[in-house]
């Protein structure tokens, strides 16, 4: 069995938790474990990383995640996540709140 752990959107098999990074994108600090049988991943022909990306896309499309939250959840940078959305012809829903969030993130990272 695969144990897919989700923490603030990051999936891992084993890693150190970083609560500071988690709160920077305004997600509640919640630890949740989901056990997915290997046979399920085999049947749907997806890796655990691909499954997490699909969840991120779904929540983004439902406007439950911002672009920043979805890309973080999918363990991708925002440009990679935008390219993934574009490859599926999924439009961005980008508003002033998300713009401010992106500017804040850029400022925190010295505009890199």
ROSE-4610 file (N, C-alpha, C; in Angstrom, 1 decimal, always signed):
// ROSE-4610
residu = [X/X/X/X/X/X/X/X/X/X/X/X/X/X/X/X/X/X/X/X/X/X/X/X/X/X/X/X/X/X/X/X/X/X/X/X/X/X/X/X/X/X/X/X/X/X/X/X/X/X/X/X/X/X/X/X/X/X/X/X/X/X/X/X/X/X/X/X/X/X/X/X/X/X/X/X/X/X/X/X/X/X/X/X/X/X/X/X/X/X/X/X/X/X/X/X/X/X/X/X/X/X/X/X/X/X/X/X/X/X/X/X/X/X/X/X/X/X/X/X/X/X/X/X/X/X/X/X/X/X/X/X/X/X/X/X/X/X/X/X/X/X/X/X/X/X/X/X/X/X/X/X/X/X/X/X/X/X/X/X/X/X/X/X/X/X/X/X/X/X/X/X/X/X/X/X/X/X/X/X/X/X/X/X/X/X/X/X/X/X/X/X/X/X/X/X/X/X/X/X/X/X/X/X/X/X/X/X/X/X/X/X/X/X/X/X/X/X/X/X/X/X/X/X/X/X/X/X/X/X/X/X/X/X/X/X/X/X/X/X/X/X/X/X/X/X/X/X/X/X/X/X/X/X/X/X/X/X/X/X/X/X/X/X/X/X/X/X/X/X/X/X/X/X/X/X/X/X/X/X/X/X/X/X/X/X/X/X/X/X/X/X/X/X/X/X/X/X/X/X/X/X/X/X/X/X/X/X/X/X/X/X/X/X/X/X/X/X/X/X/X/X/X/X/X/X/X/X/X/X/X/X/X/X/X/X]
num = [1/1/1/2/2/2/3/3/3/4/4/4/5/5/5/6/6/6/7/7/7/8/8/8/9/9/9/10/10/10/11/11/11/12/12/12/13/13/13/14/14/14/15/15/15/16/16/16/17/17/17/18/18/18/19/19/19/20/20/20/21/21/21/22/22/22/23/23/23/24/24/24/25/25/25/26/26/26/27/27/27/28/28/28/29/29/29/30/30/30/31/31/31/32/32/32/33/33/33/34/34/34/35/35/35/36/36/36/37/37/37/38/38/38/39/39/39/40/40/40/41/41/41/42/42/42/43/43/43/44/44/44/45/45/45/46/46/46/47/47/47/48/48/48/49/49/49/50/50/50/51/51/51/52/52/52/53/53/53/54/54/54/55/55/55/56/56/56/57/57/57/58/58/58/59/59/59/60/60/60/61/61/61/62/62/62/63/63/63/64/64/64/65/65/65/66/66/66/67/67/67/68/68/68/69/69/69/70/70/70/71/71/71/72/72/72/73/73/73/74/74/74/75/75/75/76/76/76/77/77/77/78/78/78/79/79/79/80/80/80/81/81/81/82/82/82/83/83/83/84/84/84/85/85/85/86/86/86/87/87/87/88/88/88/89/89/89/90/90/90/91/91/91/92/92/92/93/93/93/94/94/94/95/95/95/96/96/96/97/97/97/98/98/98/99/99/99/100/100/100/101/101/101/102/102/102/103/103/103/104/104/104/105/105/105/106/106/106/107/107/107/108/108/108/109/109/109/110/110/110/111/111/111/112/112/112]
x = [+0.8/+0.0/+0.9/+0.5/+1.1/+0.4/+1.2/+0.6/+0.9/-0.1/+0.0/-0.3/+0.6/+0.4/+0.3/-0.7/-0.9/-0.7/+0.2/+0.4/+0.4/-0.6/-0.6/-0.5/-0.8/-0.7/+0.5/+1.6/+2.8/+2.6/+2.9/+2.8/+4.2/+4.4/+5.7/+5.6/+6.7/+6.8/+7.4/+8.4/+8.9/+9.7/+9.5/+10.2/+10.0/+10.7/+10.6/+9.5/+8.6/+7.5/+8.0/+7.5/+7.8/+6.5/+6.1/+4.9/+4.9/+6.1/+6.2/+5.7/+6.3/+6.0/+4.5/+3.9/+2.5/+1.6/+1.9/+1.0/+1.2/+2.3/+2.6/+1.5/+1.0/+0.0/-1.4/-1.6/-2.9/-3.7/-3.0/-3.7/-3.7/-4.7/-4.7/-3.7/-3.1/-2.1/-2.9/-3.0/-3.7/-2.9/-2.8/-2.1/-3.1/-3.0/-4.0/-3.2/-3.5/-3.0/-4.1/-3.7/-4.7/-3.9/-4.5/-3.9/-4.6/-3.8/-4.3/-3.6/-4.4/-3.8/-3.0/-1.9/-1.1/-2.0/-2.9/-3.7/-4.6/-5.0/-5.8/-4.9/-3.7/-2.8/-2.5/-2.3/-2.0/-3.2/-4.4/-5.6/-5.8/-5.6/-5.8/-4.6/-3.5/-2.2/-1.7/-1.6/-1.1/-0.1/+0.9/+1.8/+1.1/+1.6/+1.1/+1.2/+2.3/+2.5/+1.5/+1.2/+0.1/-1.2/-1.5/-2.8/-3.0/-1.9/-1.9/-2.1/-1.5/-1.7/-3.1/-3.7/-5.1/-6.0/-5.7/-6.5/-6.4/-5.1/-4.9/-5.6/-5.6/-6.3/-7.8/-8.4/-9.8/-10.2/-9.4/-9.7/-9.5/-8.6/-8.4/-9.6/-10.0/-11.2/-12.4/-12.5/-13.7/-13.5/-12.4/-12.1/-12.0/-11.6/-11.3/-9.9/-9.0/-7.6/-7.3/-6.4/-5.9/-4.8/-4.3/-3.2/-2.0/-1.7/-0.5/-0.7/-1.9/-2.2/-2.2/-2.8/-2.8/-1.5/-0.6/+0.7/+1.5/+1.4/+2.1/+1.6/+0.3/-0.3/+0.3/+0.4/+0.9/+2.4/+3.1/+4.5/+5.2/+4.6/+5.1/+5.3/+6.2/+6.1/+5.0/+4.6/+3.4/+3.5/+4.6/+4.8/+4.5/+5.1/+4.9/+3.4/+2.7/+1.3/+0.5/+0.8/+0.1/+0.3/+1.5/+1.7/+0.8/+0.7/-0.1/-1.5/-2.0/-3.4/-3.6/-2.6/-2.7/-2.8/-2.0/-2.0/-3.3/-4.1/-5.5/-6.6/-6.1/-7.0/-7.9/-7.3/-8.1/-7.7/-8.7/-8.4/-8.0/-7.2/-6.9/-8.0/-8.3/-9.2/-8.3/-7.9/-6.9/-7.5/-7.6/-8.2/-7.2/-7.7/-6.8/-6.3/-7.0/-6.6/-5.4/-5.5/-4.4/-3.1/-3.4/-2.3/-1.5/-2.3/-1.6/-0.9/-1.4/-0.7/+0.6/+0.5/+1.7/+2.8/+2.4/+3.3/+4.0/+3.1/+3.7/+4.7/+4.4/+5.3/+6.6/+6.5/+7.7/+8.5/+7.9/+8.6/+9.3/+8.7/+9.3/+10.5/+10.5/+11.6/+12.5/+12.6/+13.4/+13.1/+11.8/+11.3/+12.0/+12.2/+12.7/+11.7]
y = [-1.2/+0.0/+1.2/+2.2/+3.5/+4.3/+5.1/+6.0/+7.4/+8.1/+9.4/+10.4/+11.1/+12.1/+13.5/+14.2/+15.6/+16.5/+17.5/+18.5/+19.8/+20.6/+21.9/+21.9/+20.7/+20.6/+19.9/+19.8/+19.0/+17.6/+16.7/+15.3/+14.8/+13.7/+13.2/+11.8/+11.1/+9.7/+9.9/+10.8/+11.2/+12.5/+13.5/+14.7/+15.5/+16.6/+17.5/+18.5/+18.8/+19.7/+21.1/+22.1/+23.5/+24.3/+24.5/+25.2/+26.6/+27.3/+28.7/+28.8/+27.9/+27.9/+27.7/+26.8/+26.5/+27.7/+28.4/+29.5/+30.7/+30.8/+31.9/+31.9/+30.8/+30.8/+30.6/+30.9/+31.0/+29.7/+28.6/+27.3/+26.9/+26.3/+25.9/+24.8/+24.8/+23.7/+22.5/+21.5/+20.3/+19.2/+18.1/+16.9/+15.8/+15.3/+14.3/+13.2/+12.0/+10.8/+10.1/+9.8/+9.1/+7.8/+6.7/+5.5/+5.0/+4.9/+4.5/+3.2/+2.1/+0.8/+0.9/+0.2/+0.2/-0.2/-1.1/-1.6/-0.5/+0.5/+1.6/+2.5/+2.8/+3.6/+2.9/+1.6/+0.8/+0.8/+0.6/+0.6/+1.9/+3.0/+4.3/+4.8/+4.0/+4.2/+5.6/+5.9/+7.2/+7.0/+7.8/+7.8/+8.7/+8.6/+9.4/+10.9/+11.3/+12.7/+13.1/+12.3/+12.6/+12.8/+11.9/+12.0/+13.3/+13.7/+14.9/+16.1/+16.1/+17.1/+17.2/+16.0/+16.0/+16.6/+16.3/+16.9/+18.4/+18.9/+20.3/+21.0/+20.4/+20.9/+21.0/+19.9/+19.9/+21.0/+21.2/+22.2/+23.6/+23.7/+25.0/+25.3/+24.4/+24.6/+24.9/+24.4/+24.6/+25.9/+26.6/+27.9/+27.7/+26.5/+26.3/+26.5/+26.5/+26.8/+28.0/+28.9/+29.9/+29.3/+30.0/+29.5/+29.1/+30.0/+29.7/+28.5/+28.4/+27.2/+25.9/+26.0/+24.8/+24.3/+25.3/+24.9/+24.4/+25.0/+24.5/+23.1/+22.8/+21.5/+20.5/+20.9/+20.0/+19.8/+20.5/+20.4/+20.9/+22.0/+22.6/+24.1/+24.8/+26.2/+26.7/+28.0/+28.5/+28.4/+28.7/+28.7/+27.2/+26.2/+24.9/+24.5/+24.9/+24.6/+25.3/+26.6/+27.3/+26.6/+26.1/+25.3/+24.1/+23.4/+22.2/+22.6/+23.6/+24.1/+24.4/+25.1/+25.5/+24.3/+23.3/+22.1/+21.4/+21.7/+21.1/+22.1/+23.3/+24.4/+24.8/+24.8/+25.2/+26.7/+27.6/+29.0/+29.4/+30.4/+30.9/+31.8/+31.7/+32.7/+33.5/+34.6/+35.4/+36.8/+37.1/+38.4/+39.2/+40.3/+41.2/+40.6/+39.8/+39.1/+38.2/+37.5/+36.6/+37.4/+38.5/+39.4/+39.9/+40.3/+40.8/+39.7/+38.5/+37.3/+37.0/+37.1/+36.9/+37.9/+39.2/+40.3/+40.1/+39.7/+39.4/+38.3/+37.3/+36.1/+36.5/+37.3/+37.8/+38.7/+39.5/+40.4/+39.6/+38.6/+37.7/+36.9/+36.7/+36.0/+36.9/+38.2/+39.1/+39.2/+39.1/+39.3/+38.2/+37.0/+35.9/+34.9]
z = [+0.0/+0.0/+0.0/-0.8/-0.7/+0.3/+1.1/+2.0/+1.5/+1.0/+0.4/+1.5/+2.0/+3.1/+2.5/+2.9/+2.4/+3.6/+3.5/+4.5/+3.8/+4.0/+3.4/+1.9/+1.4/+0.0/-0.5/+0.3/-0.2/+0.1/-0.8/-0.6/-0.4/+0.3/+0.6/+1.0/+0.9/+1.6/+3.0/+3.1/+4.4/+4.2/+5.0/+4.9/+6.2/+6.3/+7.5/+7.1/+8.1/+7.9/+8.0/+7.3/+7.4/+7.5/+8.8/+9.0/+8.6/+8.6/+8.1/+6.6/+5.8/+4.4/+4.2/+5.0/+4.8/+5.1/+6.1/+6.5/+5.6/+4.8/+3.9/+2.8/+2.4/+1.4/+1.9/+3.2/+3.8/+3.8/+4.0/+4.1/+5.6/+6.1/+7.5/+7.7/+8.8/+9.1/+9.6/+8.7/+8.9/+8.4/+9.2/+8.7/+8.4/+7.2/+6.8/+6.1/+6.4/+5.7/+4.9/+3.7/+2.8/+2.4/+2.6/+2.1/+0.8/-0.2/-1.5/-1.9/-2.1/-2.4/-3.7/-3.8/-5.1/-6.3/-6.0/-7.1/-7.7/-6.9/-7.4/-8.3/-7.8/-8.7/-10.0/-9.8/-11.0/-12.0/-11.4/-12.3/-13.0/-12.3/-13.0/-13.7/-13.7/-14.4/-14.0/-12.7/-12.3/-11.1/-11.1/-9.9/-8.8/-7.6/-6.5/-6.8/-7.5/-7.9/-8.9/-9.9/-10.9/-10.2/-9.3/-8.6/-7.8/-7.1/-6.4/-7.4/-8.5/-9.5/-10.0/-10.2/-10.6/-9.5/-8.3/-7.2/-7.2/-7.4/-7.4/-8.5/-9.7/-10.9/-10.6/-10.0/-9.7/-8.7/-7.7/-6.7/-7.3/-8.2/-8.8/-9.7/-10.5/-11.4/-10.6/-9.4/-8.6/-7.8/-8.0/-7.3/-5.8/-5.4/-4.0/-3.6/-4.7/-4.5/-5.4/-5.0/-5.8/-6.7/-7.6/-8.5/-7.6/-6.7/-5.8/-4.9/-4.3/-3.5/-4.3/-5.5/-6.3/-6.8/-7.2/-7.6/-6.5/-5.3/-4.1/-3.8/-3.8/-3.5/-4.5/-5.7/-6.8/-6.8/-5.9/-5.8/-7.1/-7.6/-8.8/-8.6/-9.4/-9.3/-10.1/-9.9/-10.6/-12.1/-12.7/-14.1/-14.7/-14.0/-14.4/-14.3/-13.2/-13.0/-14.1/-14.4/-15.5/-16.8/-17.1/-18.4/-18.4/-17.2/-17.1/-17.4/-16.8/-17.1/-18.6/-19.1/-20.5/-21.5/-21.1/-21.9/-22.0/-21.0/-20.9/-21.2/-21.7/-22.0/-20.9/-19.7/-18.5/-18.2/-18.3/-18.1/-16.6/-16.5/-15.2/-14.7/-13.4/-12.8/-11.9/-12.4/-11.7/-11.4/-10.1/-9.7/-8.9/-8.4/-7.7/-6.4/-5.8/-4.5/-4.9/-6.0/-6.4/-6.8/-7.5/-7.9/-6.7/-5.7/-4.4/-3.7/-3.8/-3.2/-3.9/-5.3/-6.1/-5.8/-5.7/-5.4/-4.1/-3.1/-1.7/-1.8/-2.5/-2.6/-3.3/-4.4/-5.1/-4.2/-3.4/-2.5/-1.5/-1.0/+0.1/-0.5/-1.8/-2.4/-3.2/-2.9/-3.6/-5.1/-5.4/-6.8/-7.7/-7.2/-8.1/-8.3]
